[in-house]
């Protein structure tokens, strides 16, 4: 094999020519256009981020409004359902049949327990939920306790016969509570 020595390097490209390219006007023009393109591209991306942020905010506002609308519809349906149920309970309490009185007390107590659950009070049963209620949340909490005790006597004592005044007390107490919290 035969190698010829020249004044130039043995490498496939000349290092000095390579460096000369990066110091040339051509490279400066290429860098200028790269910088210009990068600046414009960055500005476009920044504007896009701002627009996306605005649209995202509007999107989440719309989602929030939709959720509030759905909750309001459910609340109205829930109120309508409770109002209808309450009217049935009141009608039973005005009946002349003793079993209807008993049933109206039990159903009124059950409706009150459902209301307490919906209001977020925790507990295994209504008694535990009532322990979590204070006078600032429901003003007639003591009357609710008395009404609940009448219901407990009715359910747990087979010989307990509620007087008509007991039925009226339970119904009136729960009705006042339902009005206070805005269900009726």
PyMOL commands that set and color helices and strands:
alter all, ss='L'
color gray80, all
select helices_A, chain A and resi 15-22+25-93+98-118+126-131+141-156+164-180
alter helices_A, ss='H'
color red, helices_A
deselect
rebuild
show_as cartoon
